[in-house]
Amino acid sequence: MNVINVVKLLRLTITINNINEHILERDPIYVFNVKRPFHKSVNSKNIKEHILERETL
């Protein structure tokens, strides 16, 4: 695992921990769609794509 992957993983982890605050500020519709499944399991691929669209390193 190189440094960039570690940073991306850390950023993803931080964002998942703060997903409501983080995404609600920018994209209420996305949170509305994700909120229910998030309680069971997050589709991490979708979350990664969503984050990387908005926050590139």
N, C-alpha and C positions, 0 to 999 in steps of 0.2 A: 504494500500500500504506500503510494507516494504521498508527499506532503499535501498536495492539492486535494487528493481524495480524502485525507484525514480532515482537512479544513471543511470540505463540503459535508462530510459526515457530521462533524461537530455542529456546523450551521444548521443542518437538517434536524439534528437532535434538539438543538435550542429552539428551533421554530416549532417542532412538534410539541415541545413542552409549553410553548406560548402561543399555540395555534389560534386560539380564539382572539386574543389581543392582536396578534401579528396580522392575521388575514382580515379580520373584521374591519380594521382601519382602512384597508385598501379595496377589499372585494367582498362586500356583504353577501352577494349572491353565491359566491363560492362557499362561504361558510354555511349558508342555508342548505346547500346541496350536500355538504360533507358532514354536517353536524351529527346526524343520526348514526351513520355508519362509523363515525369516529369513536363513538362509545364502545363499539365492539372491536373494530380493527380499522386502522388507517390504511388506505391504499397508498403505500409509500411511493410507488412509481408516479402516481398523479400528484402527490405532494411535492416530490422532487421537481417534476416538470413545472409545476406552478411556481415554485420558489425560484428556480433557475431562470424562468422567463423574466422575473422582476429583479432578481439580485444576482448578477454575475460577478464572479471574483475579479 
